[in-house]
Amino acid sequence: MRRTLAALAMATLGLTAHAADQIRIGFMSTLSGPSAALGLDIRDAFNLVVKNNGGKLGGLPAEVIVVDDQMNPDTGKQLTARLLKKDRVDVVTGIVFSNVMLAIAPSILENQTFLVSANAGPGAFSGEGCNPYFYVASWQNDGYHEAAGQFANTKNFKSVVLLAPNYPAGKDALTGFKRLYKGQVIEEIYTKLGQLDFAAELAQVRAAKPQAVYIFQPGGMGINFIKQWVAAGLDKQMTLIGPGFSADEDVIKAVGEPMVGMFNTSHWAHDLGNAENRKFVADFQKAYGRMPTVYAAQGYDTALLIDAAVRDAKGKIEDKATFGKALASTNFKSVRGDFKLNVNHAPIQNYYLRQIWKDANGRITNKLVGTVLTNHADAYASACKMKGW
Amino acid sequence: MDPILVLEQSLNGLQFGLMLFLLAAGLTLVFGIMDMINLAHGSLYMIGAYLAAAVAMATGSFWLAVAVAMGGTAVIGVVLEVTLLRRLYQRDHLHQVLATFALILMSNEAVRMIWGPTALALDPPPSLAGPVELLPGLYYPAFRLVIIGVGLLVAVLLYFLVSHTRLGMLVRAGASNREMARAMGVRVSLVFTIVFAIGAALCALAGAMLGPLFAVQVGMGESILILAFVVIVIGGIGSIRGALVGALLVGMVDTVGRTFLPMWLRAVLPPTVASNLGPALASVLIYVLMAGVLFWRPQGLFPARG
């Protein structure tokens, strides 16, 4: 009886679902402090899509409510309550840091509000904890680091020291690197999240004498780490490898010349040859006067993903199943090239190798070197028992 | 253990400790001599760093930036002391905490309005950006050596100022018995203003020197203020010598905790346990040190009074 009633209720809901008159996006990101550049890039690229579409996403007028989580999970929780209860947003996106994501995601998902990650893809939501309302437009947390581990194999680095902040994405990063890396990991050093002075860790790295050092230090932490790495003369003693985050335009701008030659892995490069990407890189530079980073590419793709899903759902975003299905189908041209979402809603995509160089105009930037992992799926998806919509 | 590692970590501990000393010296004088809890001390550090970053960006000269930051912050400190803090000396500590906490909020917002929410970059002079080879195989950043030198210089100057000058004598007289000093014709309020200005200038010096190692950002003062309080509690409130010893202890313990503690733990525990426990223990180690000092020496290591 109850089941029939529920079915009836569903049916009537389905019947009455009509195109919404607007879409409200809760855009929560890290917009202050030393890692603000990440959130600003995601926000600016997201807004670029909305602006190019004449203020609409998928044909619906879009209201983007921007809030700053200050990289603080508690602030994030308060803001989430506001976005869900007061602003009654349809989609939450923009979150940069995994610790904020882990703090705010449960209440959003319980509220059956769509959460489309523009950056963090923590393991907690990729395996058993996968959720029909959780989508990752960027990458699963391990991806960049698995690619880096694979790259270290091809370079034949026999020994490495790994260094990451002590928070969920830091753990994911080192787990990811070790998954494919075959050499010896001499030491794993965990630093405090937000730590900016790495003198003690650099001394430890020097004493461990590895062939290469792999770091995951997002945002301002990475800028400081690499500056201090060069100041301590370590760049002359061993090779530094990083994920694309630690070797992108923001870091290059701050560190400059000593970055030249550094290898890094990413799911996107500004010189990827597809038409959508060429348009994005040109538009972004024109609108903001700076080169886009991977974060900007993710913000842009996130907006494109939502745009396509709203369009395919014919604006019926209140019909969760229709909108959810449309999000999962990723029916749009991404700036990274072809990709699709796995059962756990995390991307299956290529990971590339980039190297920093000085281009013909003397500008220091990344160039695409090759593909490290092709159509790579994460290791958690098999544990995800997601029922389709 | 690798001698180069031990030497390098000692230098790191020394460098961090001396910078904490610059902050703690001003804080301990204000707290010990005027009996005033100034939570806004960290804000002066932030303002100093922002002034330095702004001047460095405008002129390109790091040392000019340091000088302007010290002068500018001293002036701001004097204005604060004369207009507001002076009225709080006679009040109890709760009023002082509330008023100076309000100052933190106001200065954070003011800085956000003037310079925006993103962090500013402050670079050391290019000649100091690289390493110096101290011993074969031991490269040490030149800028950190300069920080150590500046810290030691300030320690010597402060010692000379407090123990061997007329101003120092007045400071000590004002501290040990304010009423008696006043009766003997000392203008205690003027002495306090000068002390506050010196404290503010030292904050700015620390902010400008640490700016290139950390980031010049809103709220940078609060995290380091807590460490400065730990330092003066360990060293004994009101004592410059205590501040120096406390700062070096905290600097060393912090460095040891971050590097050697995880290494020792890995030697005795399974790697997953050690990697979880290490950072957690390292971050509480200095508070354990403080608790220990408070247990055995409740007045701190070098109490200024009695």
Interface residues (C-beta under 8 A of the other chain):
Chain A: L31 S32 G33 P34 A36 A37 L40 D68 N166 E188 I189 Y190 T191 K192 L196 D197 A199 A200 E201 A203 Q204 R206 A207 G220 I223 N224 K227 Q228 V230 A231 A232 G233 L234 Q237 A254
Chain B: D2 I4 L5 E8 Q9 N12 Q15 F16 R112 P117 T118 A119 A121 P124 A129 G130 P131 E133 Y139 Y140 P141 A142 F143 R144 P212 L213 F214 A215 Q217 V218 G219 T255 R258 T259 P262 M263 P271 S275 G278 P279 S283
